[in-house]
Amino acid sequence: MSGLDALQQRLGYRFADAALLSRALTHKSFGADNNERLEFLGDAVLNLAVSGLLFGRFDRSDEGGLTRVRTHLVRQDMLHKLAVALQLPGEMRLSEAESRGGGAQRPSMLADALEAIIGAVYLDGGFEPARQLVERLYGPLVAQTELEGWAKDPKTELQEWLQARRHPVPGYRIAATRGQAHDQVFVVECSVPGFKLVEQGEGRSRRAAEQDAARRVLNTLKARSGKA
């Protein structure tokens, strides 16, 4: 059994046009016929399908709560975990240089490839097969989720904390990166000029580092105000 055949079994979907699946696994370093456009499409399909799952699961929740949970579910970290579970690293098509650099293990690349696969399923069979794929991927997680367990992420909480006190939103910038391309650690600086406060956070992605920095700033601000 070929790698793509085995992958289709893991996905629970058989492509009528297998070329779409190959394209979904093709990084831009490999050639012009890559997965970027499919990723764009898959991102929209994923958001709609996950929204439908949450709408049915949390029938009494407001928009803000549903949006917060969806944001957690479709973030890069979650997509990366699902992509690894589907064994996508072994099926990626990369340039030789990108492959030598460990690109097939890079979280952002794998997350993009999974979104591209969802877009490819949509093009191949329509929305319903794509929705069913998303449900297979996310259904068990959504079924075990309680809305109260998904607190606001630190960046959102920090922004709301500042806005409630009529202060500008914080600024973020990458202060440094460490490690090889496939195993990078990002160092991000979060600054709140109104309080003359700057904190650094670290993470395997820029987003994770921003969240860590925001959490540190928020903890400091709450401690200063006596509300920690």
N, C-alpha and C positions, 0 to 999 in steps of 0.2 A: 504494500500500500504506500502510495506517495505521501510526501509531507502534506500537500494540500488536501488530499483525500482525508487524511487523518484529522486535519484541522477542521474540515467541514463536518466531520463526525462530532468533534468537540463542540462546534458551534450549534449543532443540531439543525443545520441548513445546508442543502445541496444546491450549488449555483447552476443555473442554466448556462450562464456565460462565465466560465472559470477565469477568463481574462480579467474580469472585474476584481476577483479576489487577489490575483497576482498584482494588479495595480495598487490595490489597497495596502499591500505589504511592501511596496516599492518606495524607498526614500528618495528625496530629490537628488541626493548624491549619485544615485544609480543611473539617472537619465531624465529626460524631459517628461516621459509618460509616467509620472509619479503620483503619489497619493494625496497631494495637497488639496485638490478640488474635492475629492471624495471626503476628506477630513472635514472640510467646510460644510458639506451636505450632512455628513453623519452627526456633526455637533448639533445641528438643528433638529434632526430626527431623534437623537438621544434625549435632548431636553424635552421634546414633546412627549415621548414615550414615558420618560421618568415622571413627568408632570401628571400623566394619566394614572400611573401606578399610585402616586401619592394622593391624588384627588380621590381615588377609590378607597385607599387605606385609611386616610385621616379625613373622614367626611364632615367633621365638625371643626376643623382647623381653619384659621384665617390665612389670608394670602401671605402675610409675613412669615408665619411659621412654615408653610409649605415651601416658600422660596428658600428659606434658610436650609431646610433639609435637602432640597434639590441641589443647592450649591455644594453641599458636602458630598453628595453622591456622584456628581459629574466632575469633580475636581480631578486634577492630574494624578494625585496620589492614589485615588480610588481606581481610576482607569488603569493605572500602571499595575496595581495588584491583580486586577481582572485579566489584563493582558498576559502577565506572567503565568497565571493559572491556566490560561489557554495555550501556553507554550509558544507565544508569538516570537520570542527572541530567536528561536531556531528557524523561523520561516521568513525573517526579514530579508529584503533584497537591498543591499547597500553597496557603495563603492568599496574597492579594496582598502583604500585609506581609512574610510569611515569604519569599516569592519575591524581593521587592525586596532583602531582607537577604542574599541569596545562600544561602538554606537548602538549595537543591537540590545545592549543592556540599559541604555539611557531611558529614564522614566518618561521624559517628554516625547521621545520618538515612539515608544511603545503605546503611550496614551493616544498619540495622534493616529497610529496605525489601527487601534481598536475603533476609534471614531470613524476612520476611513472604511473599515469593514462594515460597520453599521450603515454607512452611506452606500456601500456597494450592494448590500442586501436590499436596501430600499430601491435602488435602480434596477436590480435584477428581478425582484419579485413584488415590489410595492410596499406600502406602509405596514400592512398587517404582518408579513414575515419579519420585518425589521422590529416591529413592536414586540413580537413574540420572542425574538432574540434578546432584546433588552429585558424583557420579563424573566427570561431564563437566567440572565446574568445578575439581575438586581432583585428579583422576586423574593428569594430567601432572606436577603438582608432587610428589605422593606418590611417583610412580614414580622421580623423580630424587633423592629424599631419602634420605640416610643418617642413621640414628638418632644417630650420634655427632656429627653436625653441629648437632644441636639441644640446645645446652647449657642448663642451668637458667637461667631468667631471673633478673635481679639481685634482684628482690624475694624470690623463693623461696630463692635462695642466701643472701641476707642473713638471712632468718628462720631458716634451718637453722644458719647460722654462730652466731647468737646463742643459739639453743636448745641447741646442743651445748655451750655454755659456761654454760648455766643462767641466761641473761639474758632479760628480757621481750622480746616482739616489738617492732619499731619502730612509731612513730606517723607518720601522714602527714596533711598538711593543705594545702589550696590557699592559697598565700601571695598570689597575684596572677594576674590574667588580662590579656592584652594583645591588641589587634587587634579587628577586626569579628567579628560572630557567626559568619560563614562561614569565617573565617581566624584563629581564635583561637590564641594560645599560652598554655599553662597553666604556671604556676610553682608547684611543689609542694615543700613542706618535709618532709624526713624527719629525725626526731629519735630518738636512742638515749640516753635519760637515764642509763643505767648507765655510759656512757662519756663523758657530757657532750658529746655530738657532735650537731651539726645541719648538714645539707647541703641545698642547693636543687638541683632539677633542672627542666628545661624540656622541653616536648613539645607536639605538636599536639592531643593528647588528655590527659585527666587520667592515664590509665593509662601513657601514654608518659612523662609527666613524673615519675610515681612511680618508674618503672623507672630513669630517668636519675638521680634523687635516690638511690635505693637503690644504684645502681652506684657513685656517688661516695662514699657512706658506706662501702660494702664495701671500696673501694680504700684509703680512709683507715685503716680498722680493720686491714686486712692489712698495710699499711705499718707501722703502729704495732707490730704483733706480729712483724714481721720475716718475714712470709710472703707478701709481695707478689710 
